[in-house]
Amino acid sequence: MLLREYLSQVGGFSRRIIKVVKFQGGSLLVNGEIATVRRMLKVGDEVDVIFPVETRGAFMKPENMTLDIIYEDQDVMVINKPAGIATIPSLHHPSGTIANGILGYYEAKQIAYTVHIVTRLDRDTSGLLLIAKHRFSHSLLSSDQKQGKVNRRYFAIIEGGMSQVSGVIDAPIARHPDSIIERVVADDGQRAVTHYHVEKESESHSLLDVKLETGRTHQIRVHFSYLGFPLAGDDLYGGSKAHINRQALHCRSLTFTHPISRKELFFSSPIPEDMSNIINK
């Protein structure tokens, strides 16, 4: 087959990634010689793909930060993020983010990559983050994610109690017309599906195990608020800060297929102290 076909059908290279190699300073080699994507391959050929050097945006500044890295290899990294730290820089949080800390870590380890976030968490949501260390692993993981192959489960504490022990919330989510931050259930929104199971409950609160089928912004927070059971501490969506000073949401587990080895990996994170305090009460 043609080299182009081999890269896409066997290697998992997207068209965008092949264009990056072709037009942004990378190269394709067959048996050590420069080749085009129209090169016809034969059994026994050795193919090398050399990616161009990754560039970092001018606003992305490395910072020294303590990161709770629970897994790392040459392709991926899994970080346990505390609440109160944004994942990536924004207008309101240009520094002090996990992304800034990753760049600082890369500089200290002389890793010549930029930051590729696969699974993002809100500033005040704690738990597991999946990071691709280079653009190829990011491309493969993003493709898996679109196919529902990157699975996350959450602990969530809601105010009140669900009428059913287990259920599925299927309600589309859109941006609130009067806010750049807030989201709302709306008929013209993107499809959003949340699965839940009640783990514990009292008269005032319930601890839920939540699994996302889709990954919309604020999905868990919006869905339970829509049903009348906002997350504890989530004042943006109607929750009270009486027991916790942030939304009681924690990414407890992460399962994905490694982009290169294709082995399934599983990681878990214990429930944080501020959420545990509510449960104990």
C-alpha positions, 0 to 999 in steps of 0.5 A: 500500500501507499505510505499515506494509506499505511500511516492512516490505516495501520499507524492511526495517523489522522490527516491533520497529523500527516499534514503537520509532518509534511508541512511543518518541518517533519519528515518521512523516511523509508529505509532511511531515505526521505519519502513522500506519502505516495511511496509504495511500500513493500514487506520488510520496509522500515518507516520512520516518522520524524515530527517537527519540534513542538512550539509553545504559545507565547502565553504559556509560561513554565512555572515551578509547581508540585504536581501529583503525578501518579503515572508517567511514561514517554507518551502519557501522564496522569495527574491527580489535580487538587481543587482550586487550580485551573487546568489551563490558563485563561483570561482570569487565571493566566498563571498558576495552572496545571498546564504552567506546572507541566511546562515547568516540569518539562523544562526541569526534565528537558522534555521538548514538548508543549502541553496536550490536555486530553481530559480537562477538569473545572478549576474547583473539581478535583481528581484525575487528569489525562495528559498526552505528552506529544502531539501524536499520542494526543491525536490518538487519545482524542480519537479514542475519546470521541469514540467513548473509549476514555472513561471517567467516573466521578464522586459527586455529592448532591443536595437532596435525594434521587428518587431512583437508586440508578438512572440516566440523565439525557438532556442537551446542554448549551451555553447560557445566553447571558453568560460566557461561563454558565451552561444550561439544559436547552433543546438546541444544545449538544447531546449530553448523557450522564449515568449515576448510582446512589452510593450513600444518602441522608435526609440532606445529601446523597453521594453519587457514583457518576459516569459520563457518556459525553463530556460537555462543559459543566455537564454533571453540575448542570444535569443535577441542578436541572433535576433540582439537586445541585451539587453541594458547594456549587453556588453557580448552579444553586448549591449551598456553600454551608458544608463545602467551599467548592462544588463537591465533585471529584474524578475518582477513576480513569480508564483508557487504552494506551495510545502506543502499546494499546494496553488498557490502563486504569487509575483511581484517586481516593475521595478528598478530605473536604468531600469526605467530611460531608460524608462523615457528617 
